[in-house]
Amino acid sequence: MSFAHICLNNQVSPSSNILLRRSFNVQREIPSFLRISNDRRASVATACLNVEVELPDGKVGKLECAKSKEVMESEARVLVGTYARAPVVLASGKGCKLYDLDGREYLDMSAGIAVNALGHGDEDWLKAVGAQAKTLTHVSNIYYSVPQVELAKRLVASSFADRVFFTNSGTEANEAAIKFARKFQRHSHPDAKEAATKFISFTNSFHGRTMGALALTSKENYRSPFEPVMPGVTFLEYGNIEATKVLMEQGKIAAVFVEPIQGEGGIYSATKEFLQYLRSACNDAGALLVFDECRTASLRMISFEDESLPTNSSPKLSTALLTKHPCRIENWHFKKRCSKFLPCKWLRMIDASLASPNVGTFFGVRISCIETIDIWSDQRLCSYSVQCGLGRTGYLWAHEAYGVYPDIMTLAKPLAGGLPIGAVLVTEGVASAINYGDHGSTFAGGPLVCSAALAVLDKISSPSFLDTVSKKGLYFKEMLKQKIEGNTHVREIRGFGLIIGIELDVSATALVDACRNSGLLVLTAGKGNVVRLVPPLIITEQELDHAAEILHQALAVLDQK
């Protein structure tokens, strides 16, 4: 349902006999810059819609959204025309709601293209950014800064990685991953006449718009105007193990870039078997595997009494090892000295052994729960976690659902809650190939954006927060199935957590427009026939109900000729 909002400071007097043909919802004060247009002067009102009004003399005019029109016309004159924007000028936001210059309220199911994980105006985020802005905003990477180091420590502690390289965006992070992969191959094979330099990517993939990342992006209309792009990339069918096997056996593959969940490509999820095969094939070929949005098994960090973990640990820690060598298994020790996963039954036993949230015993050894970490393998893998990572799937990293771990993981979108940031998380093996001057960035990892990212991580990394994302994702998919699955235009409803796609048998443009006109902001994906739903992770079930109802009603537009 559409609403028009009248500012209480600019009342329309009942004595004026102006009859509005739509009901108005007086909810919030909006700046008064709209006029009732007609040949004669009229009362000034504030409204959020172009609504017809009947004046005393019977003439019909419109409440013109003058300010929005002015902004859109100015944009056309001064900005490069790279964006086919929706005709909305957004001015403010709070929580999961956005408001345009004319006072319209929208339920935001796009989150700035999966960026605003905490919604708009989160109080803790505002405090962190405000405090840092008053202290220090930018120093470049010539100098050290505390927020950057603290953020890197947090990312390392909550992932497979040993080290972090910061960027300003996801495409920059993937450019760095490309360079790191090629440098790693030269570093690993110094005597080779020709190091591996080629890459594998997949259909429906999207890795960015800069020249290297663009070369890994499958959509031909994105690449063709700028060819020749970076050579050496082969596109294979997403999920096709046999085709990948043939190419991998030919050798010279530096890395495989794959998204466990394709966002831009249409919300397609890889199978566990496919990703496990890629992991195995990359191990055999000495290639790096690059995931899009991936991270898997998460557990509380356990701490044993002393720090004497033998350096010659077997691939799987044994009961005897833990009993004979009481040790402190922390982030550094586990990554450096234990090369494989603990058996799942051990993880359950460790978890069950914690008598309280913080302390317990395991095989007679006293342990304490420090914080949530990942249990990982030492296998080389690059993980691309730009849109689906950082909680959107209900896991902190999207690849947690698959049990495969990376050498490199690229992050972006929600990491700083709306400020531009990217990050490349790498193992020590990859980091050892990178020297001073091999890569760099002037703005990346600045104090301001890193402080914002710390505030985001403080909330998103909470197990209870991630649990609510999973539950809300299941709830929303069920609501969508109940309301729209029976529509003849709906082919499939798919997704993971709070990244959901609705595939249609026609273009989704008309539906997206109808939703926007009804106060719901959604996106398209794939070949333009998928509605992409990526709301802020703080969205409520009531708001999800409202979104499902608008989608249900708006589907009728697809039957109009």
C-alpha positions as CSV (number, residue, x, y, z in Angstrom):
1,M,0.0,0.0,0.0
2,S,1.3,3.4,-0.9
3,F,1.4,6.2,1.6
4,A,1.5,10.0,1.2
5,H,2.9,11.9,4.2
6,I,1.7,15.5,5.0
7,C,4.1,17.6,7.2
8,L,2.2,18.8,10.2
9,N,3.9,22.2,9.9
10,N,2.1,22.8,6.7
11,Q,-1.5,21.9,7.2
12,V,-4.2,21.9,4.6
13,S,-7.1,23.7,6.1
14,P,-10.5,21.9,5.9
15,S,-12.0,25.2,4.9
16,S,-10.0,25.2,1.7
17,N,-12.2,22.4,0.4
18,I,-9.3,20.6,-1.2
19,L,-10.3,17.0,-1.6
20,L,-7.5,14.6,-1.8
21,R,-8.3,11.5,-3.8
22,R,-5.9,9.2,-1.8
23,S,-5.7,8.7,1.9
24,F,-2.7,10.3,3.7
25,N,-0.8,8.7,6.5
26,V,0.5,11.4,8.9
27,Q,3.6,9.7,10.4
28,R,6.7,11.9,10.1
29,E,7.7,15.4,9.4
30,I,9.0,15.9,5.9
31,P,10.6,19.1,4.5
32,S,8.1,21.2,2.7
33,F,9.1,21.7,-0.9
34,L,6.1,20.3,-2.8
35,R,3.4,22.6,-4.2
36,I,0.0,22.0,-5.5
37,S,0.4,23.0,-9.1
38,N,-2.3,25.0,-10.8
39,D,-2.8,28.4,-12.5
40,R,-3.7,29.9,-9.2
41,R,-1.9,30.0,-5.8
42,A,-2.8,27.3,-3.4
43,S,-2.1,26.0,0.0
44,V,1.4,24.6,0.5
45,A,1.5,20.9,1.5
46,T,4.1,18.2,1.9
47,A,3.4,14.9,0.2
48,C,5.3,11.8,-0.8
49,L,3.4,10.9,-3.9
50,N,2.2,12.6,-7.1
51,V,-1.4,12.6,-6.1
52,E,-4.3,14.3,-7.9
53,V,-6.2,17.0,-5.9
54,E,-9.5,18.6,-6.7
55,L,-9.5,22.4,-6.2
56,P,-12.5,24.4,-5.2
57,D,-13.1,25.5,-8.9
58,G,-13.1,21.9,-10.0
59,K,-9.7,22.0,-11.7
60,V,-7.4,19.0,-11.1
61,G,-3.7,19.5,-10.3
62,K,-0.8,17.4,-9.0
63,L,1.4,17.5,-6.0
64,E,4.7,17.7,-7.9
65,C,7.8,16.2,-6.4
66,A,9.9,19.2,-7.4
67,K,13.0,18.5,-5.4
68,S,13.4,14.9,-6.6
69,K,12.9,16.0,-10.2
70,E,15.5,18.6,-9.8
71,V,18.0,16.1,-8.5
72,M,17.4,13.6,-11.3
73,E,17.7,16.3,-13.9
74,S,21.0,17.5,-12.4
75,E,22.4,14.0,-12.3
76,A,21.7,13.6,-16.0
77,R,23.8,16.7,-16.6
78,V,26.8,16.1,-14.4
79,L,27.4,12.4,-13.9
80,V,28.7,9.8,-16.4
81,G,25.7,7.7,-17.5
82,T,26.8,4.3,-16.2
83,Y,23.7,3.6,-14.0
84,A,20.1,3.1,-15.1
85,R,18.8,4.3,-11.8
86,A,15.3,3.8,-10.4
87,P,13.4,7.1,-10.3
88,V,13.9,7.5,-6.5
89,V,16.0,10.0,-4.6
90,L,16.7,8.5,-1.2
91,A,17.3,11.0,1.6
92,S,17.3,9.1,4.9
93,G,17.0,5.8,6.6
94,K,16.4,4.1,9.9
95,G,16.6,0.4,10.5
96,C,15.1,-1.4,7.5
97,K,13.2,1.6,6.3
98,L,14.3,4.2,3.7
99,Y,12.7,7.6,2.9
100,D,13.0,9.6,-0.3
101,L,13.1,13.4,-0.6
102,D,9.4,13.5,-1.0
103,G,8.6,11.5,2.1
104,R,7.8,8.1,0.7
105,E,8.6,5.2,3.0
106,Y,10.2,2.1,1.6
107,L,11.0,-1.3,3.1
108,D,14.6,-2.0,2.1
109,M,15.1,-5.5,0.8
110,S,18.2,-4.5,-1.2
111,A,20.4,-3.2,1.6
112,G,22.6,-1.2,-0.8
113,I,23.2,-4.4,-2.8
114,A,23.8,-6.6,0.3
115,V,26.0,-4.0,2.0
116,N,23.9,-2.6,4.9
117,A,23.9,-5.7,7.1
118,L,23.0,-3.6,10.2
119,G,20.4,-1.6,8.3
120,H,20.5,2.2,8.5
121,G,21.5,4.3,11.4
122,D,22.6,1.6,13.8
123,E,23.5,3.3,17.0
124,D,26.7,1.3,17.8
125,W,27.9,1.8,14.3
126,L,27.3,5.6,14.5
127,K,29.1,5.8,17.8
128,A,32.1,4.0,16.4
129,V,32.3,6.0,13.3
130,G,31.7,9.3,15.1
131,A,34.3,8.7,17.7
132,Q,36.9,7.7,15.2
133,A,36.1,10.6,12.9
134,K,36.8,13.0,15.8
135,T,40.2,11.2,16.4
136,L,41.8,10.2,13.1
137,T,40.4,9.4,9.7
138,H,43.3,8.7,7.3
139,V,47.1,8.3,7.5
140,S,47.8,6.0,4.5
141,N,49.7,2.7,4.8
142,I,53.0,4.4,5.3
143,Y,52.3,4.4,9.0
144,Y,50.7,2.0,11.5
145,S,47.2,2.6,12.9
146,V,45.4,0.8,15.7
147,P,42.0,0.1,14.1
148,Q,43.6,-1.6,11.1
149,V,45.6,-3.9,13.2
150,E,42.7,-4.7,15.5
151,L,40.4,-5.5,12.6
152,A,43.0,-7.7,11.0
153,K,43.4,-9.6,14.4
154,R,39.6,-10.1,14.5
155,L,39.4,-11.4,10.9
156,V,42.3,-13.8,11.5
157,A,40.8,-15.0,14.8
158,S,37.4,-15.7,13.1
159,S,38.7,-17.4,10.0
160,F,41.2,-19.8,8.4
161,A,43.6,-17.0,7.7
162,D,46.9,-16.0,9.1
163,R,47.2,-12.5,7.5
164,V,45.0,-9.8,5.9
165,F,45.4,-7.3,3.1
166,F,42.9,-4.5,3.0
167,T,41.4,-2.9,-0.1
168,N,38.5,-0.5,-0.8
169,S,36.1,-2.8,-2.6
170,G,35.3,-6.3,-3.6
171,T,36.7,-5.9,-7.1
172,E,40.0,-4.6,-5.7
173,A,40.1,-7.6,-3.4
174,N,39.8,-9.9,-6.3
175,E,42.5,-8.0,-8.2
176,A,44.8,-8.6,-5.3
177,A,43.8,-12.3,-5.2
178,I,44.7,-12.6,-8.9
179,K,48.1,-11.1,-8.2
180,F,48.7,-13.1,-5.1
181,A,47.8,-16.4,-6.9
182,R,50.3,-15.7,-9.7
183,K,53.0,-14.6,-7.4
184,F,52.4,-17.7,-5.2
185,Q,52.9,-19.9,-8.3
186,R,56.2,-18.3,-9.1
187,H,57.3,-18.4,-5.5
188,S,56.4,-22.1,-5.2
189,H,58.1,-23.1,-8.4
190,P,61.2,-20.8,-8.7
191,D,62.9,-23.1,-11.2
192,A,60.0,-23.6,-13.5
193,K,60.5,-22.3,-17.0
194,E,56.9,-21.1,-17.1
195,A,54.8,-20.8,-13.9
196,A,51.1,-21.4,-13.9
197,T,49.2,-18.2,-14.8
198,K,45.8,-19.4,-16.1
199,F,42.5,-19.2,-14.3
200,I,39.2,-21.0,-14.3
201,S,35.9,-19.2,-13.7
202,F,32.3,-20.4,-14.2
203,T,29.1,-19.4,-16.0
204,N,26.9,-16.9,-14.2
205,S,29.9,-15.6,-12.3
206,F,30.5,-12.0,-11.2
207,H,33.8,-11.0,-9.6
208,G,34.0,-7.3,-10.3
209,R,34.3,-4.6,-13.0
210,T,38.1,-3.7,-13.0
211,M,40.1,-5.4,-15.8
212,G,41.3,-8.4,-13.9
213,A,38.1,-9.2,-12.1
214,L,36.1,-8.4,-15.2
215,A,38.1,-11.1,-17.1
216,L,36.8,-13.6,-14.5
217,T,33.2,-12.4,-14.9
218,S,31.2,-14.5,-17.3
219,K,28.6,-12.0,-18.6
220,E,29.8,-11.2,-22.1
221,N,28.0,-7.8,-22.2
222,Y,30.1,-6.7,-19.2
223,R,33.4,-7.8,-20.9
224,S,33.0,-7.2,-24.6
225,P,33.0,-3.4,-24.7
226,F,36.5,-3.4,-23.0
227,E,38.2,-6.3,-24.7
228,P,40.9,-7.4,-24.7
229,V,40.7,-8.0,-21.0
230,M,43.2,-10.1,-19.0
231,P,44.0,-13.3,-21.0
232,G,44.2,-16.8,-19.7
233,V,40.7,-17.2,-18.3
234,T,38.5,-20.2,-19.2
235,F,34.8,-20.3,-18.4
236,L,33.2,-23.7,-17.5
237,E,29.7,-24.7,-16.7
238,Y,28.9,-24.0,-13.0
239,G,28.8,-27.3,-11.2
240,N,30.3,-29.4,-14.1
241,I,32.9,-31.6,-12.5
242,E,33.8,-33.5,-15.6
243,A,34.5,-30.4,-17.7
244,T,36.6,-29.0,-14.8
245,K,38.6,-32.3,-14.5
246,V,39.6,-32.2,-18.2
247,L,40.9,-28.7,-18.0
248,M,42.6,-29.1,-14.6
249,E,44.5,-32.2,-16.0
250,Q,46.0,-30.0,-18.7
251,G,48.0,-28.0,-16.0
252,K,49.1,-24.4,-15.8
253,I,46.1,-23.4,-13.7
254,A,47.1,-20.8,-11.1
255,A,43.7,-20.6,-9.4
256,V,40.0,-21.5,-9.8
257,F,37.5,-18.8,-9.0
258,V,34.1,-20.0,-7.9
259,E,31.2,-18.6,-5.9
260,P,29.6,-21.1,-3.5
261,I,26.5,-19.0,-3.8
262,Q,26.2,-16.9,-6.9
263,G,24.5,-13.6,-6.1
264,E,24.6,-11.5,-9.2
265,G,24.3,-14.6,-11.3
266,G,20.9,-15.5,-10.0
267,I,21.2,-16.9,-6.4
268,Y,22.5,-20.3,-7.4
269,S,24.2,-22.6,-4.8
270,A,27.0,-24.9,-5.6
271,T,26.7,-28.5,-4.4
272,K,28.9,-29.8,-1.7
273,E,30.3,-32.5,-4.1
274,F,31.3,-29.9,-6.6
275,L,33.2,-27.8,-4.2
276,Q,34.8,-30.8,-2.6
277,Y,36.0,-31.9,-6.0
278,L,37.4,-28.5,-6.8
279,R,39.3,-28.6,-3.5
280,S,40.7,-32.0,-4.3
281,A,41.6,-31.1,-7.9
282,C,43.4,-27.9,-6.8
283,N,45.4,-29.8,-4.3
284,D,46.5,-32.3,-6.9
285,A,47.3,-29.6,-9.4
286,G,49.0,-27.2,-7.0
287,A,46.4,-24.6,-7.9
288,L,44.6,-22.2,-5.6
289,L,40.8,-22.4,-5.3
290,V,38.9,-19.1,-5.2
291,F,35.4,-19.2,-3.7
292,D,32.8,-16.5,-3.8
293,E,31.3,-16.0,-0.3
294,C,32.6,-19.0,1.6
295,R,33.3,-20.3,5.1
296,T,32.2,-23.4,7.0
297,A,32.6,-25.1,10.3
298,S,32.5,-22.8,13.3
299,L,33.2,-23.8,16.9
300,R,34.1,-22.2,20.2
301,M,37.9,-21.8,20.6
302,I,39.3,-24.2,23.1
303,S,42.3,-23.6,25.3
304,F,44.4,-26.3,27.0
305,E,46.6,-25.8,30.0
306,D,50.1,-25.6,28.5
307,E,51.5,-24.7,25.1
308,S,53.5,-27.7,24.2
309,L,51.9,-28.9,21.0
310,P,54.4,-31.1,19.1
311,T,55.4,-29.8,15.7
312,N,55.1,-33.3,14.1
313,S,51.3,-33.6,14.7
314,S,49.7,-36.3,12.7
315,P,47.0,-35.3,10.1
316,K,44.3,-35.9,12.7
317,L,44.8,-35.2,16.4
318,S,44.6,-38.4,18.4
319,T,43.1,-39.0,21.8
320,A,46.5,-40.0,22.9
321,L,48.0,-36.8,21.7
322,L,45.5,-34.7,23.6
323,T,45.9,-36.7,26.7
324,K,49.7,-37.0,26.6
325,H,50.3,-33.5,25.6
326,P,47.9,-31.1,27.4
327,C,48.2,-28.1,25.2
328,R,46.8,-24.7,24.4
329,I,45.0,-25.0,21.0
330,E,44.6,-21.4,20.0
331,N,44.4,-19.8,16.6
332,W,48.1,-19.8,15.9
333,H,48.9,-23.2,17.1
334,F,46.0,-24.9,15.4
335,K,46.7,-23.4,12.1
336,K,50.4,-23.9,12.1
337,R,50.6,-27.4,13.5
338,C,47.4,-29.3,12.9
339,S,46.8,-29.9,9.3
340,K,43.4,-31.5,9.2
341,F,40.0,-31.3,10.8
342,L,39.2,-32.7,14.1
343,P,36.7,-35.5,13.7
344,C,33.1,-34.2,14.0
345,K,32.4,-36.5,17.0
346,W,35.3,-34.8,18.8
347,L,33.9,-31.4,18.1
348,R,30.6,-32.5,19.6
349,M,32.4,-34.0,22.6
350,I,34.5,-30.9,23.2
351,D,31.3,-28.8,23.0
352,A,29.4,-31.0,25.3
353,S,32.3,-31.1,27.8
354,L,32.0,-27.5,28.5
355,A,30.1,-27.6,31.8
356,S,29.6,-23.8,31.6
357,P,29.9,-21.4,28.7
358,N,33.5,-21.0,29.6
359,V,35.1,-24.0,31.2
360,G,35.1,-27.8,31.1
361,T,37.3,-30.9,30.7
362,F,38.1,-33.0,27.7
363,F,39.9,-36.4,28.2
364,G,40.7,-35.2,31.7
365,V,42.3,-32.0,30.5
366,R,40.8,-28.7,31.6
367,I,39.8,-26.5,28.8
368,S,38.2,-23.0,28.5
369,C,36.1,-21.5,25.9
370,I,37.7,-18.2,24.7
371,E,35.7,-17.2,21.6
372,T,34.2,-18.5,18.4
373,I,36.7,-19.7,15.7
374,D,36.8,-21.9,12.7
375,I,38.3,-25.4,12.5
376,W,40.1,-25.5,9.2
377,S,42.4,-27.5,7.0
378,D,45.7,-26.6,5.5
379,Q,44.6,-27.0,1.9
380,R,45.2,-24.1,-0.4
381,L,42.0,-22.3,-1.4
382,C,41.0,-18.8,-2.2
383,S,37.6,-17.8,-1.0
384,Y,35.6,-14.9,-2.6
385,S,33.2,-13.6,0.1
386,V,31.9,-10.3,-1.2
387,Q,28.1,-10.5,-1.2
388,C,27.2,-13.8,0.5
389,G,29.7,-13.6,3.4
390,L,29.6,-12.0,6.8
391,G,26.4,-13.5,8.1
392,R,24.0,-13.3,5.2
393,T,23.7,-17.1,4.8
394,G,23.4,-17.6,8.6
395,Y,27.0,-18.5,8.8
396,L,29.7,-15.8,9.4
397,W,31.3,-16.9,6.1
398,A,29.2,-18.5,3.4
399,H,31.5,-21.5,2.8
400,E,30.8,-22.7,6.3
401,A,27.9,-24.7,4.9
402,Y,30.2,-26.7,2.7
403,G,33.1,-27.8,4.8
404,V,35.8,-26.5,2.4
405,Y,38.4,-23.9,3.5
406,P,40.5,-21.4,1.5
407,D,44.0,-20.1,1.1
408,I,42.6,-16.7,0.2
409,M,39.2,-15.2,0.9
410,T,38.1,-11.9,-0.5
411,L,35.6,-9.8,1.5
412,A,33.8,-6.6,0.9
413,K,30.2,-5.4,0.9
414,P,28.8,-5.6,4.5
415,L,32.2,-5.6,6.3
416,A,32.1,-1.9,7.2
417,G,28.3,-1.5,7.2
418,G,28.1,0.9,4.3
419,L,31.6,2.4,4.2
420,P,33.9,1.3,1.3
421,I,36.2,-1.6,2.3
422,G,37.5,-4.9,1.0
423,A,39.8,-7.4,2.5
424,V,41.9,-10.4,1.3
425,L,42.4,-13.0,3.9
426,V,45.4,-15.4,3.2
427,T,47.2,-18.3,4.8
428,E,50.9,-17.9,5.8
429,G,51.9,-19.9,2.7
430,V,50.3,-17.4,0.4
431,A,51.5,-14.4,2.4
432,S,55.1,-15.7,2.3
433,A,55.1,-15.2,-1.5
434,I,54.3,-11.5,-1.2
435,N,57.1,-9.0,-0.6
436,Y,57.2,-5.2,0.1
437,G,56.0,-3.3,-3.0
438,D,54.2,-6.3,-4.6
439,H,50.9,-4.6,-4.0
440,G,49.5,-1.6,-2.1
441,S,46.7,0.9,-1.6
442,T,46.6,4.5,-0.4
443,F,43.2,4.5,1.2
444,A,42.7,0.9,2.2
445,G,42.4,-0.1,5.8
446,G,42.1,3.5,7.1
447,P,41.2,4.1,10.7
448,L,37.7,5.3,10.0
449,V,36.5,2.4,7.9
450,C,38.3,-0.2,10.1
451,S,36.5,1.2,13.2
452,A,33.2,0.9,11.4
453,A,34.1,-2.7,10.4
454,L,34.9,-3.6,14.0
455,A,31.5,-2.4,15.1
456,V,29.9,-4.5,12.4
457,L,31.9,-7.6,13.4
458,D,31.0,-7.1,17.1
459,K,27.4,-7.8,16.2
460,I,27.4,-10.1,13.2
461,S,29.9,-12.6,14.6
462,S,27.7,-13.3,17.6
463,P,26.4,-16.9,17.3
464,S,23.0,-15.8,18.5
465,F,22.9,-13.1,15.8
466,L,23.8,-15.7,13.1
467,D,21.2,-18.1,14.5
468,T,18.5,-15.4,14.0
469,V,19.6,-14.9,10.4
470,S,19.2,-18.6,9.7
471,K,15.8,-18.7,11.4
472,K,14.5,-15.6,9.6
473,G,15.8,-16.9,6.3
474,L,13.8,-20.2,6.7
475,Y,10.8,-18.2,7.9
476,F,10.9,-15.9,4.9
477,K,11.3,-18.7,2.3
478,E,8.3,-20.4,3.9
479,M,6.2,-17.2,3.7
480,L,7.2,-16.8,0.1
481,K,6.2,-20.3,-0.8
482,Q,2.8,-19.9,0.9
483,K,2.1,-16.6,-0.9
484,I,3.6,-16.8,-4.3
485,E,4.9,-20.3,-5.1
486,G,1.6,-21.1,-6.8
487,N,1.8,-18.2,-9.2
488,T,2.2,-19.3,-12.8
489,H,5.1,-16.9,-13.4
490,V,7.2,-18.2,-10.4
491,R,9.6,-20.9,-11.5
492,E,11.6,-21.3,-8.3
493,I,12.3,-19.8,-4.9
494,R,15.8,-20.5,-3.8
495,G,18.5,-19.2,-1.5
496,F,20.4,-19.5,1.7
497,G,19.7,-17.5,4.9
498,L,18.8,-13.9,3.9
499,I,19.9,-14.1,0.3
500,I,16.9,-15.3,-1.7
501,G,16.1,-15.4,-5.4
502,I,12.7,-15.7,-7.0
503,E,13.1,-16.9,-10.6
504,L,10.3,-15.9,-13.0
505,D,9.4,-17.0,-16.5
506,V,9.5,-13.4,-17.7
507,S,11.6,-10.4,-17.1
508,A,11.5,-9.2,-13.4
509,T,11.6,-5.5,-14.3
510,A,7.9,-4.9,-14.1
511,L,7.6,-6.7,-10.8
512,V,10.5,-4.7,-9.3
513,D,8.9,-1.5,-10.5
514,A,5.5,-2.5,-9.0
515,C,7.2,-3.4,-5.7
516,R,8.9,0.0,-5.6
517,N,5.7,1.8,-6.3
518,S,4.2,-0.1,-3.4
519,G,7.0,0.8,-1.0
520,L,9.3,-2.2,-1.4
521,L,12.9,-2.0,-2.8
522,V,14.1,-5.2,-4.4
523,L,16.8,-6.1,-7.0
524,T,17.1,-8.2,-10.1
525,A,19.8,-10.8,-10.8
526,G,20.7,-13.5,-13.3
527,K,19.5,-12.8,-16.8
528,G,17.0,-10.2,-15.5
529,N,14.4,-12.8,-14.6
530,V,15.3,-13.2,-11.0
531,V,14.1,-11.0,-8.1
532,R,17.0,-10.8,-5.6
533,L,16.1,-10.3,-1.9
534,V,19.0,-9.3,0.3
535,P,17.6,-7.3,3.3
536,P,19.5,-5.9,6.2
537,L,20.2,-8.8,8.6
538,I,18.3,-7.0,11.4
539,I,15.0,-7.3,9.5
540,T,12.1,-8.5,11.6
541,E,9.6,-11.2,10.8
542,Q,6.8,-8.6,10.7
543,E,8.8,-6.8,8.0
544,L,9.4,-10.0,6.1
545,D,5.6,-10.7,6.2
546,H,5.0,-7.2,4.8
547,A,7.5,-7.8,2.0
548,A,6.0,-11.2,1.1
549,E,2.5,-9.6,0.9
550,I,3.7,-6.8,-1.4
551,L,5.4,-9.3,-3.7
552,H,2.2,-11.4,-3.7
553,Q,0.1,-8.4,-4.7
554,A,2.6,-7.0,-7.1
555,L,2.8,-10.2,-9.1
556,A,-0.4,-9.3,-10.8
557,V,1.5,-6.7,-12.9
558,L,3.1,-9.6,-14.8
559,D,-0.3,-10.5,-16.3
560,Q,-0.9,-7.1,-17.6
561,K,-0.3,-6.6,-21.3
